[in-house]
Amino acid sequence: MELAKAIMRSDIGLRINPKVSFHTHSYLKTGTGYNKFGIDFEEVSKNLDLIKKLENINLRGFHFHLGSNIYSAKPFIDAINRISSLISLAIDKGYEIEYLDIGGGIPSIKDKQALKDYLSPILEALNEKVLNLGDIKIIFEPGRYIVADSAVLLTRVNYVKRVGKNDWVLVDAGMNDFIRPALYNAIHPIECVSCISSEERIYSIGGPVCESSDVFAKNIRLPVIKRGDLLAILEAGAYGISISSNYNSRRRPAVVAVEGDKYKLIRMREEFRDLIDKEIV
């Protein structure tokens, strides 16, 4: 607020924590009561009064972001119902509200009818609760839906081993390259690109990092796998390379863009020298 007094007039939006509950991994929730994000729903009214006293600030909109991989429309509807009351309150206090940003969270839904069924009740809630309050723009952030299917992580089988009653396939990609299965218990389809056997077995797929959590899948059915086979971990476009790391002194892989029968290297594979390039001492 001190900064607002010292600068020219600025348009702002308020990110609200609507405090709605829903089912997804706890690390993916950003709009429940215990999260660190946004202004507490119950605190917004007094913030509206405070902003009115600041001559250099124009409140233009509201924003909420519930989280990621939300498979039900209900959390969005609950949040829209709550936020619409704040928009109405803000308008009553003299604010000109121009937009509502309802964030992201749409999972990667491939079937068009299923996507329509998912979005329809959300759009109905927006029509009934928000758009009737004025000329308000609705902003959506469907990041995962757009990019999840855009990338595949290719990994080579280093060896196959049996531990007790479990058959393990250990590959050269690790949790540092793609952390979602380890961090969120995310399930990603895995296919064997080079397998030729018609026989199938139950495998768990693990990486080379010295963590028990470095596992891409457990007890999945695949054709018989041998050392040197190539596996494809699908739907790796969202939160893949963007949160990869050099953990365990591992070099990040190359990235190749593919369009039809054409391909182009767009990010080079890291070398060992890259691991210490920024070190000063």
Number of C-alpha atoms within 10 A of each C-alpha: 10 7 8 14 12 9 10 10 13 12 10 12 17 18 21 23 27 27 19 18 15 18 12 15 15 12 11 15 23 21 24 19 15 11 14 11 17 16 15 18 16 13 11 18 13 10 12 17 12 11 15 16 9 14 12 17 19 17 18 18 22 20 20 24 24 26 20 20 19 21 16 17 17 16 20 27 19 16 22 22 17 16 23 21 13 19 24 16 15 20 14 10 13 9 17 17 21 16 20 26 18 21 20 21 23 23 19 20 17 10 9 9 10 10 14 11 12 18 15 12 15 18 15 13 18 20 12 13 19 23 17 11 14 14 12 17 13 17 13 14 14 15 18 22 19 15 15 19 16 15 20 18 19 19 21 19 21 17 15 17 13 10 7 6 6 13 17 20 22 22 24 15 25 26 24 24 22 25 22 21 16 19 13 13 14 13 15 15 12 20 16 19 13 15 17 11 10 8 10 12 12 14 22 18 20 23 23 18 18 11 13 10 16 21 24 26 20 15 13 13 13 18 17 16 23 15 14 15 18 18 22 19 20 18 21 22 20 20 16 18 19 10 12 18 16 13 15 13 12 18 19 23 18 12 16 13 12 13 7 5 5 7 10 10 11 11 12 11 12 14 12 10 9 13 15 11 8 8 7 5 4
